[in-house]
Amino acid sequence: MHILVESQFFYPEQMRINDICSALVERGHTVTVVTSIPNYPQGKYFPGYGLFKKRKETYKGVSIIHLPVIPRGKG
């Protein structure tokens, strides 16, 4: 089964959904996650990520698509 997950946070941010999605892959499912560009908890983009950088990647067999988001900063 192909599963689409929408999540505000995903790898490289450390959230429980990372483990859930990788477990689904281990069970033979195809998983795609649509998420924001990593910026939690600092409120700024993680190194190597940005509006025009590293928008697609794979983590433990999970396909990840990062969509643009305006980081919250320190607010």
PyMOL Python script that loads the backbone (N, CA, C, O; Angstrom):
from pymol import cmd

cmd.read_pdbstr("""\
ATOM      1  N   MET A   1       0.844  -1.166   0.000  1.00  0.00           N
ATOM      2  CA  MET A   1       0.000   0.000   0.000  1.00  0.00           C
ATOM      3  C   MET A   1       0.899   1.242   0.000  1.00  0.00           C
ATOM      4  O   MET A   1       1.936   1.259   0.662  1.00  0.00           O
ATOM      5  N   HIS A   2       0.500   2.275  -0.740  1.00  0.00           N
ATOM      6  CA  HIS A   2       1.235   3.543  -0.728  1.00  0.00           C
ATOM      7  C   HIS A   2       0.535   4.470   0.256  1.00  0.00           C
ATOM      8  O   HIS A   2      -0.657   4.745   0.119  1.00  0.00           O
ATOM      9  N   ILE A   3       1.276   4.946   1.244  1.00  0.00           N
ATOM     10  CA  ILE A   3       0.724   5.788   2.298  1.00  0.00           C
ATOM     11  C   ILE A   3       1.321   7.180   2.173  1.00  0.00           C
ATOM     12  O   ILE A   3       2.538   7.335   2.064  1.00  0.00           O
ATOM     13  N   LEU A   4       0.454   8.198   2.189  1.00  0.00           N
ATOM     14  CA  LEU A   4       0.885   9.595   2.175  1.00  0.00           C
ATOM     15  C   LEU A   4       0.651  10.174   3.564  1.00  0.00           C
ATOM     16  O   LEU A   4      -0.454  10.099   4.100  1.00  0.00           O
ATOM     17  N   VAL A   5       1.696  10.748   4.137  1.00  0.00           N
ATOM     18  CA  VAL A   5       1.611  11.342   5.472  1.00  0.00           C
ATOM     19  C   VAL A   5       1.886  12.833   5.349  1.00  0.00           C
ATOM     20  O   VAL A   5       2.869  13.240   4.729  1.00  0.00           O
ATOM     21  N   GLU A   6       1.018  13.644   5.938  1.00  0.00           N
ATOM     22  CA  GLU A   6       1.259  15.082   6.042  1.00  0.00           C
ATOM     23  C   GLU A   6       1.616  15.365   7.489  1.00  0.00           C
ATOM     24  O   GLU A   6       0.878  14.989   8.400  1.00  0.00           O
ATOM     25  N   SER A   7       2.742  16.025   7.704  1.00  0.00           N
ATOM     26  CA  SER A   7       3.186  16.307   9.062  1.00  0.00           C
ATOM     27  C   SER A   7       3.949  17.621   9.073  1.00  0.00           C
ATOM     28  O   SER A   7       4.768  17.875   8.190  1.00  0.00           O
ATOM     29  N   GLN A   8       3.683  18.452  10.066  1.00  0.00           N
ATOM     30  CA  GLN A   8       4.407  19.714  10.152  1.00  0.00           C
ATOM     31  C   GLN A   8       5.896  19.465  10.385  1.00  0.00           C
ATOM     32  O   GLN A   8       6.743  20.212   9.895  1.00  0.00           O
ATOM     33  N   PHE A   9       6.203  18.411  11.137  1.00  0.00           N
ATOM     34  CA  PHE A   9       7.595  18.106  11.467  1.00  0.00           C
ATOM     35  C   PHE A   9       7.934  16.685  11.042  1.00  0.00           C
ATOM     36  O   PHE A   9       7.118  15.776  11.190  1.00  0.00           O
ATOM     37  N   PHE A  10       9.134  16.496  10.514  1.00  0.00           N
ATOM     38  CA  PHE A  10       9.642  15.170  10.158  1.00  0.00           C
ATOM     39  C   PHE A  10      11.156  15.265  10.080  1.00  0.00           C
ATOM     40  O   PHE A  10      11.720  16.350  10.229  1.00  0.00           O
ATOM     41  N   TYR A  11      11.823  14.131   9.845  1.00  0.00           N
ATOM     42  CA  TYR A  11      13.276  14.076   9.777  1.00  0.00           C
ATOM     43  C   TYR A  11      13.842  15.257   8.985  1.00  0.00           C
ATOM     44  O   TYR A  11      13.302  15.579   7.926  1.00  0.00           O
ATOM     45  N   PRO A  12      14.898  15.909   9.450  1.00  0.00           N
ATOM     46  CA  PRO A  12      15.791  15.553  10.533  1.00  0.00           C
ATOM     47  C   PRO A  12      15.328  15.999  11.917  1.00  0.00           C
ATOM     48  O   PRO A  12      16.038  15.776  12.898  1.00  0.00           O
ATOM     49  N   GLU A  13      14.168  16.617  12.019  1.00  0.00           N
ATOM     50  CA  GLU A  13      13.623  16.932  13.337  1.00  0.00           C
ATOM     51  C   GLU A  13      13.258  15.615  14.021  1.00  0.00           C
ATOM     52  O   GLU A  13      12.742  14.705  13.372  1.00  0.00           O
ATOM     53  N   GLN A  14      13.515  15.507  15.293  1.00  0.00           N
ATOM     54  CA  GLN A  14      13.310  14.250  16.016  1.00  0.00           C
ATOM     55  C   GLN A  14      11.889  14.185  16.570  1.00  0.00           C
ATOM     56  O   GLN A  14      11.597  14.729  17.635  1.00  0.00           O
ATOM     57  N   MET A  15      11.014  13.511  15.830  1.00  0.00           N
ATOM     58  CA  MET A  15       9.616  13.358  16.216  1.00  0.00           C
ATOM     59  C   MET A  15       9.225  11.885  16.135  1.00  0.00           C
ATOM     60  O   MET A  15       9.850  11.116  15.404  1.00  0.00           O
ATOM     61  N   ARG A  16       8.217  11.497  16.865  1.00  0.00           N
ATOM     62  CA  ARG A  16       7.756  10.101  16.887  1.00  0.00           C
ATOM     63  C   ARG A  16       7.278   9.637  15.507  1.00  0.00           C
ATOM     64  O   ARG A  16       7.388   8.453  15.188  1.00  0.00           O
ATOM     65  N   ILE A  17       6.753  10.547  14.689  1.00  0.00           N
ATOM     66  CA  ILE A  17       6.242  10.180  13.366  1.00  0.00           C
ATOM     67  C   ILE A  17       7.350   9.565  12.505  1.00  0.00           C
ATOM     68  O   ILE A  17       7.065   8.752  11.625  1.00  0.00           O
ATOM     69  N   ASN A  18       8.618   9.947  12.752  1.00  0.00           N
ATOM     70  CA  ASN A  18       9.741   9.347  12.016  1.00  0.00           C
ATOM     71  C   ASN A  18       9.746   7.834  12.211  1.00  0.00           C
ATOM     72  O   ASN A  18       9.880   7.078  11.248  1.00  0.00           O
ATOM     73  N   ASP A  19       9.599   7.396  13.465  1.00  0.00           N
ATOM     74  CA  ASP A  19       9.613   5.967  13.786  1.00  0.00           C
ATOM     75  C   ASP A  19       8.395   5.248  13.213  1.00  0.00           C
ATOM     76  O   ASP A  19       8.503   4.120  12.731  1.00  0.00           O
ATOM     77  N   ILE A  20       7.249   5.896  13.267  1.00  0.00           N
ATOM     78  CA  ILE A  20       6.018   5.290  12.742  1.00  0.00           C
ATOM     79  C   ILE A  20       6.155   5.040  11.242  1.00  0.00           C
ATOM     80  O   ILE A  20       5.827   3.959  10.753  1.00  0.00           O
ATOM     81  N   CYS A  21       6.642   6.048  10.517  1.00  0.00           N
ATOM     82  CA  CYS A  21       6.776   5.911   9.061  1.00  0.00           C
ATOM     83  C   CYS A  21       7.823   4.869   8.683  1.00  0.00           C
ATOM     84  O   CYS A  21       7.609   4.092   7.753  1.00  0.00           O
ATOM     85  N   SER A  22       8.950   4.842   9.390  1.00  0.00           N
ATOM     86  CA  SER A  22       9.968   3.839   9.054  1.00  0.00           C
ATOM     87  C   SER A  22       9.471   2.432   9.391  1.00  0.00           C
ATOM     88  O   SER A  22       9.838   1.478   8.704  1.00  0.00           O
ATOM     89  N   ALA A  23       8.645   2.279  10.428  1.00  0.00           N
ATOM     90  CA  ALA A  23       8.057   0.971  10.754  1.00  0.00           C
ATOM     91  C   ALA A  23       7.093   0.519   9.659  1.00  0.00           C
ATOM     92  O   ALA A  23       7.022  -0.670   9.349  1.00  0.00           O
ATOM     93  N   LEU A  24       6.353   1.457   9.074  1.00  0.00           N
ATOM     94  CA  LEU A  24       5.455   1.118   7.968  1.00  0.00           C
ATOM     95  C   LEU A  24       6.253   0.620   6.761  1.00  0.00           C
ATOM     96  O   LEU A  24       5.838  -0.319   6.082  1.00  0.00           O
ATOM     97  N   VAL A  25       7.403   1.254   6.498  1.00  0.00           N
ATOM     98  CA  VAL A  25       8.273   0.809   5.403  1.00  0.00           C
ATOM     99  C   VAL A  25       8.784  -0.602   5.687  1.00  0.00           C
ATOM    100  O   VAL A  25       8.820  -1.442   4.788  1.00  0.00           O
ATOM    101  N   GLU A  26       9.179  -0.865   6.932  1.00  0.00           N
ATOM    102  CA  GLU A  26       9.661  -2.202   7.306  1.00  0.00           C
ATOM    103  C   GLU A  26       8.591  -3.269   7.091  1.00  0.00           C
ATOM    104  O   GLU A  26       8.912  -4.432   6.847  1.00  0.00           O
ATOM    105  N   ARG A  27       7.323  -2.878   7.182  1.00  0.00           N
ATOM    106  CA  ARG A  27       6.209  -3.810   6.973  1.00  0.00           C
ATOM    107  C   ARG A  27       5.834  -3.937   5.501  1.00  0.00           C
ATOM    108  O   ARG A  27       4.857  -4.605   5.160  1.00  0.00           O
ATOM    109  N   GLY A  28       6.616  -3.293   4.623  1.00  0.00           N
ATOM    110  CA  GLY A  28       6.411  -3.462   3.195  1.00  0.00           C
ATOM    111  C   GLY A  28       5.610  -2.382   2.499  1.00  0.00           C
ATOM    112  O   GLY A  28       5.321  -2.502   1.309  1.00  0.00           O
ATOM    113  N   HIS A  29       5.242  -1.323   3.220  1.00  0.00           N
ATOM    114  CA  HIS A  29       4.471  -0.242   2.612  1.00  0.00           C
ATOM    115  C   HIS A  29       5.409   0.783   1.973  1.00  0.00           C
ATOM    116  O   HIS A  29       6.573   0.897   2.357  1.00  0.00           O
ATOM    117  N   THR A  30       4.897   1.516   1.010  1.00  0.00           N
ATOM    118  CA  THR A  30       5.602   2.647   0.425  1.00  0.00           C
ATOM    119  C   THR A  30       5.072   3.887   1.125  1.00  0.00           C
ATOM    120  O   THR A  30       3.863   4.116   1.148  1.00  0.00           O
ATOM    121  N   VAL A  31       5.965   4.693   1.697  1.00  0.00           N
ATOM    122  CA  VAL A  31       5.544   5.857   2.479  1.00  0.00           C
ATOM    123  C   VAL A  31       6.176   7.115   1.904  1.00  0.00           C
ATOM    124  O   VAL A  31       7.382   7.168   1.665  1.00  0.00           O
ATOM    125  N   THR A  32       5.339   8.131   1.687  1.00  0.00           N
ATOM    126  CA  THR A  32       5.791   9.452   1.276  1.00  0.00           C
ATOM    127  C   THR A  32       5.307  10.447   2.319  1.00  0.00           C
ATOM    128  O   THR A  32       4.134  10.439   2.693  1.00  0.00           O
ATOM    129  N   VAL A  33       6.205  11.303   2.787  1.00  0.00           N
ATOM    130  CA  VAL A  33       5.857  12.324   3.776  1.00  0.00           C
ATOM    131  C   VAL A  33       5.982  13.694   3.129  1.00  0.00           C
ATOM    132  O   VAL A  33       6.998  14.008   2.508  1.00  0.00           O
ATOM    133  N   VAL A  34       4.945  14.504   3.278  1.00  0.00           N
ATOM    134  CA  VAL A  34       4.974  15.900   2.861  1.00  0.00           C
ATOM    135  C   VAL A  34       5.071  16.711   4.148  1.00  0.00           C
ATOM    136  O   VAL A  34       4.214  16.602   5.026  1.00  0.00           O
ATOM    137  N   THR A  35       6.110  17.516   4.254  1.00  0.00           N
ATOM    138  CA  THR A  35       6.384  18.229   5.496  1.00  0.00           C
ATOM    139  C   THR A  35       7.005  19.587   5.191  1.00  0.00           C
ATOM    140  O   THR A  35       7.264  19.915   4.033  1.00  0.00           O
ATOM    141  N   SER A  36       7.240  20.365   6.227  1.00  0.00           N
ATOM    142  CA  SER A  36       7.866  21.674   6.049  1.00  0.00           C
ATOM    143  C   SER A  36       9.386  21.526   6.000  1.00  0.00           C
ATOM    144  O   SER A  36       9.929  20.469   6.324  1.00  0.00           O
ATOM    145  N   ILE A  37      10.055  22.584   5.597  1.00  0.00           N
ATOM    146  CA  ILE A  37      11.515  22.608   5.642  1.00  0.00           C
ATOM    147  C   ILE A  37      11.905  22.608   7.119  1.00  0.00           C
ATOM    148  O   ILE A  37      11.367  23.405   7.888  1.00  0.00           O
ATOM    149  N   PRO A  38      12.833  21.729   7.539  1.00  0.00           N
ATOM    150  CA  PRO A  38      13.153  21.598   8.953  1.00  0.00           C
ATOM    151  C   PRO A  38      13.612  22.912   9.587  1.00  0.00           C
ATOM    152  O   PRO A  38      14.523  23.573   9.089  1.00  0.00           O
ATOM    153  N   ASN A  39      12.957  23.279  10.708  1.00  0.00           N
ATOM    154  CA  ASN A  39      13.318  24.511  11.411  1.00  0.00           C
ATOM    155  C   ASN A  39      12.982  24.465  12.901  1.00  0.00           C
ATOM    156  O   ASN A  39      13.102  25.480  13.586  1.00  0.00           O
ATOM    157  N   TYR A  40      12.565  23.307  13.414  1.00  0.00           N
ATOM    158  CA  TYR A  40      12.150  23.202  14.814  1.00  0.00           C
ATOM    159  C   TYR A  40      13.261  22.558  15.635  1.00  0.00           C
ATOM    160  O   TYR A  40      13.835  21.585  15.147  1.00  0.00           O
ATOM    161  N   PRO A  41      13.609  23.000  16.813  1.00  0.00           N
ATOM    162  CA  PRO A  41      12.952  24.011  17.636  1.00  0.00           C
ATOM    163  C   PRO A  41      13.586  25.401  17.554  1.00  0.00           C
ATOM    164  O   PRO A  41      13.073  26.336  18.169  1.00  0.00           O
ATOM    165  N   GLN A  42      14.692  25.564  16.808  1.00  0.00           N
ATOM    166  CA  GLN A  42      15.390  26.856  16.791  1.00  0.00           C
ATOM    167  C   GLN A  42      14.637  27.958  16.058  1.00  0.00           C
ATOM    168  O   GLN A  42      14.894  29.138  16.294  1.00  0.00           O
ATOM    169  N   GLY A  43      13.710  27.593  15.173  1.00  0.00           N
ATOM    170  CA  GLY A  43      12.987  28.612  14.419  1.00  0.00           C
ATOM    171  C   GLY A  43      13.775  29.149  13.240  1.00  0.00           C
ATOM    172  O   GLY A  43      13.463  30.222  12.724  1.00  0.00           O
ATOM    173  N   LYS A  44      14.798  28.413  12.805  1.00  0.00           N
ATOM    174  CA  LYS A  44      15.547  28.779  11.599  1.00  0.00           C
ATOM    175  C   LYS A  44      15.853  27.493  10.846  1.00  0.00           C
ATOM    176  O   LYS A  44      15.907  26.416  11.441  1.00  0.00           O
ATOM    177  N   TYR A  45      16.053  27.605   9.542  1.00  0.00           N
ATOM    178  CA  TYR A  45      16.303  26.415   8.729  1.00  0.00           C
ATOM    179  C   TYR A  45      17.532  25.660   9.224  1.00  0.00           C
ATOM    180  O   TYR A  45      18.531  26.263   9.614  1.00  0.00           O
ATOM    181  N   PHE A  46      17.445  24.348   9.201  1.00  0.00           N
ATOM    182  CA  PHE A  46      18.592  23.509   9.540  1.00  0.00           C
ATOM    183  C   PHE A  46      19.673  23.715   8.477  1.00  0.00           C
ATOM    184  O   PHE A  46      19.351  24.030   7.331  1.00  0.00           O
ATOM    185  N   PRO A  47      20.957  23.542   8.840  1.00  0.00           N
ATOM    186  CA  PRO A  47      22.035  23.662   7.853  1.00  0.00           C
ATOM    187  C   PRO A  47      21.805  22.716   6.669  1.00  0.00           C
ATOM    188  O   PRO A  47      21.471  21.544   6.845  1.00  0.00           O
ATOM    189  N   GLY A  48      21.990  23.251   5.470  1.00  0.00           N
ATOM    190  CA  GLY A  48      21.817  22.452   4.259  1.00  0.00           C
ATOM    191  C   GLY A  48      20.409  22.485   3.697  1.00  0.00           C
ATOM    192  O   GLY A  48      20.166  21.971   2.605  1.00  0.00           O
ATOM    193  N   TYR A  49      19.473  23.086   4.430  1.00  0.00           N
ATOM    194  CA  TYR A  49      18.082  23.177   3.983  1.00  0.00           C
ATOM    195  C   TYR A  49      17.728  24.640   3.737  1.00  0.00           C
ATOM    196  O   TYR A  49      18.324  25.535   4.337  1.00  0.00           O
ATOM    197  N   GLY A  50      16.769  24.882   2.865  1.00  0.00           N
ATOM    198  CA  GLY A  50      16.315  26.233   2.578  1.00  0.00           C
ATOM    199  C   GLY A  50      15.278  26.202   1.477  1.00  0.00           C
ATOM    200  O   GLY A  50      14.903  25.134   0.994  1.00  0.00           O
ATOM    201  N   LEU A  51      14.817  27.371   1.085  1.00  0.00           N
ATOM    202  CA  LEU A  51      13.762  27.455   0.072  1.00  0.00           C
ATOM    203  C   LEU A  51      14.174  26.820  -1.246  1.00  0.00           C
ATOM    204  O   LEU A  51      13.333  26.271  -1.958  1.00  0.00           O
ATOM    205  N   PHE A  52      15.464  26.889  -1.582  1.00  0.00           N
ATOM    206  CA  PHE A  52      15.919  26.367  -2.870  1.00  0.00           C
ATOM    207  C   PHE A  52      16.965  25.268  -2.715  1.00  0.00           C
ATOM    208  O   PHE A  52      17.692  24.966  -3.662  1.00  0.00           O
ATOM    209  N   LYS A  53      17.047  24.670  -1.531  1.00  0.00           N
ATOM    210  CA  LYS A  53      18.024  23.612  -1.272  1.00  0.00           C
ATOM    211  C   LYS A  53      17.323  22.372  -0.730  1.00  0.00           C
ATOM    212  O   LYS A  53      16.332  22.483  -0.008  1.00  0.00           O
ATOM    213  N   LYS A  54      17.818  21.231  -1.064  1.00  0.00           N
ATOM    214  CA  LYS A  54      17.451  19.942  -0.465  1.00  0.00           C
ATOM    215  C   LYS A  54      15.953  19.829  -0.169  1.00  0.00           C
ATOM    216  O   LYS A  54      15.552  19.733   0.990  1.00  0.00           O
ATOM    217  N   ARG A  55      15.143  19.842  -1.204  1.00  0.00           N
ATOM    218  CA  ARG A  55      13.691  19.784  -1.038  1.00  0.00           C
ATOM    219  C   ARG A  55      13.151  18.361  -1.046  1.00  0.00           C
ATOM    220  O   ARG A  55      12.026  18.131  -0.603  1.00  0.00           O
ATOM    221  N   LYS A  56      13.939  17.389  -1.549  1.00  0.00           N
ATOM    222  CA  LYS A  56      13.523  15.983  -1.551  1.00  0.00           C
ATOM    223  C   LYS A  56      14.659  15.144  -0.998  1.00  0.00           C
ATOM    224  O   LYS A  56      15.828  15.382  -1.300  1.00  0.00           O
ATOM    225  N   GLU A  57      14.303  14.159  -0.185  1.00  0.00           N
ATOM    226  CA  GLU A  57      15.304  13.244   0.346  1.00  0.00           C
ATOM    227  C   GLU A  57      14.621  11.961   0.803  1.00  0.00           C
ATOM    228  O   GLU A  57      13.397  11.843   0.757  1.00  0.00           O
ATOM    229  N   THR A  58      15.430  11.007   1.245  1.00  0.00           N
ATOM    230  CA  THR A  58      14.917   9.730   1.732  1.00  0.00           C
ATOM    231  C   THR A  58      15.499   9.468   3.109  1.00  0.00           C
ATOM    232  O   THR A  58      16.681   9.716   3.349  1.00  0.00           O
ATOM    233  N   TYR A  59      14.661   8.964   4.019  1.00  0.00           N
ATOM    234  CA  TYR A  59      15.081   8.621   5.377  1.00  0.00           C
ATOM    235  C   TYR A  59      14.532   7.244   5.713  1.00  0.00           C
ATOM    236  O   TYR A  59      13.317   7.068   5.804  1.00  0.00           O
ATOM    237  N   LYS A  60      15.412   6.266   5.900  1.00  0.00           N
ATOM    238  CA  LYS A  60      15.020   4.894   6.240  1.00  0.00           C
ATOM    239  C   LYS A  60      13.943   4.352   5.300  1.00  0.00           C
ATOM    240  O   LYS A  60      13.014   3.671   5.733  1.00  0.00           O
ATOM    241  N   GLY A  61      14.078   4.662   4.011  1.00  0.00           N
ATOM    242  CA  GLY A  61      13.138   4.169   3.015  1.00  0.00           C
ATOM    243  C   GLY A  61      11.909   5.028   2.812  1.00  0.00           C
ATOM    244  O   GLY A  61      11.086   4.729   1.947  1.00  0.00           O
ATOM    245  N   VAL A  62      11.767   6.093   3.593  1.00  0.00           N
ATOM    246  CA  VAL A  62      10.625   7.006   3.490  1.00  0.00           C
ATOM    247  C   VAL A  62      10.998   8.146   2.548  1.00  0.00           C
ATOM    248  O   VAL A  62      12.026   8.795   2.742  1.00  0.00           O
ATOM    249  N   SER A  63      10.173   8.396   1.527  1.00  0.00           N
ATOM    250  CA  SER A  63      10.395   9.531   0.628  1.00  0.00           C
ATOM    251  C   SER A  63       9.861  10.785   1.306  1.00  0.00           C
ATOM    252  O   SER A  63       8.736  10.796   1.806  1.00  0.00           O
ATOM    253  N   ILE A  64      10.668  11.840   1.323  1.00  0.00           N
ATOM    254  CA  ILE A  64      10.286  13.084   1.998  1.00  0.00           C
ATOM    255  C   ILE A  64      10.279  14.223   0.996  1.00  0.00           C
ATOM    256  O   ILE A  64      11.213  14.389   0.211  1.00  0.00           O
ATOM    257  N   ILE A  65       9.209  15.005   1.037  1.00  0.00           N
ATOM    258  CA  ILE A  65       9.096  16.218   0.228  1.00  0.00           C
ATOM    259  C   ILE A  65       8.938  17.379   1.203  1.00  0.00           C
ATOM    260  O   ILE A  65       7.970  17.428   1.962  1.00  0.00           O
ATOM    261  N   HIS A  66       9.894  18.318   1.184  1.00  0.00           N
ATOM    262  CA  HIS A  66       9.849  19.483   2.071  1.00  0.00           C
ATOM    263  C   HIS A  66       9.219  20.656   1.320  1.00  0.00           C
ATOM    264  O   HIS A  66       9.679  21.030   0.242  1.00  0.00           O
ATOM    265  N   LEU A  67       8.173  21.228   1.891  1.00  0.00           N
ATOM    266  CA  LEU A  67       7.515  22.385   1.301  1.00  0.00           C
ATOM    267  C   LEU A  67       7.979  23.662   2.002  1.00  0.00           C
ATOM    268  O   LEU A  67       8.379  23.623   3.166  1.00  0.00           O
ATOM    269  N   PRO A  68       7.926  24.797   1.291  1.00  0.00           N
ATOM    270  CA  PRO A  68       8.366  26.058   1.889  1.00  0.00           C
ATOM    271  C   PRO A  68       7.531  26.433   3.114  1.00  0.00           C
ATOM    272  O   PRO A  68       6.328  26.182   3.178  1.00  0.00           O
ATOM    273  N   VAL A  69       8.206  27.031   4.065  1.00  0.00           N
ATOM    274  CA  VAL A  69       7.563  27.543   5.270  1.00  0.00           C
ATOM    275  C   VAL A  69       8.387  28.742   5.728  1.00  0.00           C
ATOM    276  O   VAL A  69       9.598  28.791   5.512  1.00  0.00           O
ATOM    277  N   ILE A  70       7.732  29.695   6.352  1.00  0.00           N
ATOM    278  CA  ILE A  70       8.456  30.829   6.917  1.00  0.00           C
ATOM    279  C   ILE A  70       8.806  30.462   8.354  1.00  0.00           C
ATOM    280  O   ILE A  70       7.904  30.285   9.173  1.00  0.00           O
ATOM    281  N   PRO A  71      10.089  30.342   8.683  1.00  0.00           N
ATOM    282  CA  PRO A  71      10.460  29.976  10.047  1.00  0.00           C
ATOM    283  C   PRO A  71       9.942  31.006  11.048  1.00  0.00           C
ATOM    284  O   PRO A  71       9.886  32.198  10.749  1.00  0.00           O
ATOM    285  N   ARG A  72       9.570  30.545  12.222  1.00  0.00           N
ATOM    286  CA  ARG A  72       8.975  31.421  13.228  1.00  0.00           C
ATOM    287  C   ARG A  72       9.994  32.303  13.930  1.00  0.00           C
ATOM    288  O   ARG A  72       9.620  33.250  14.622  1.00  0.00           O
ATOM    289  N   GLY A  73      11.270  32.006  13.760  1.00  0.00           N
ATOM    290  CA  GLY A  73      12.288  32.776  14.466  1.00  0.00           C
ATOM    291  C   GLY A  73      12.207  32.488  15.957  1.00  0.00           C
ATOM    292  O   GLY A  73      11.874  31.372  16.356  1.00  0.00           O
ATOM    293  N   LYS A  74      12.503  33.464  16.766  1.00  0.00           N
ATOM    294  CA  LYS A  74      12.485  33.264  18.217  1.00  0.00           C
ATOM    295  C   LYS A  74      11.124  33.577  18.815  1.00  0.00           C
ATOM    296  O   LYS A  74      10.957  33.505  20.032  1.00  0.00           O
ATOM    297  N   GLY A  75      10.147  33.925  17.983  1.00  0.00           N
ATOM    298  CA  GLY A  75       8.822  34.333  18.469  1.00  0.00           C
ATOM    299  C   GLY A  75       7.925  33.281  18.795  1.00  0.00           C
ATOM    300  O   GLY A  75       6.795  33.539  19.209  1.00  0.00           O
TER     301      GLY A  75
END
""", "prot")
cmd.dss("prot")
cmd.show_as("cartoon", "prot")
cmd.util.cbc("prot")
cmd.orient("prot")
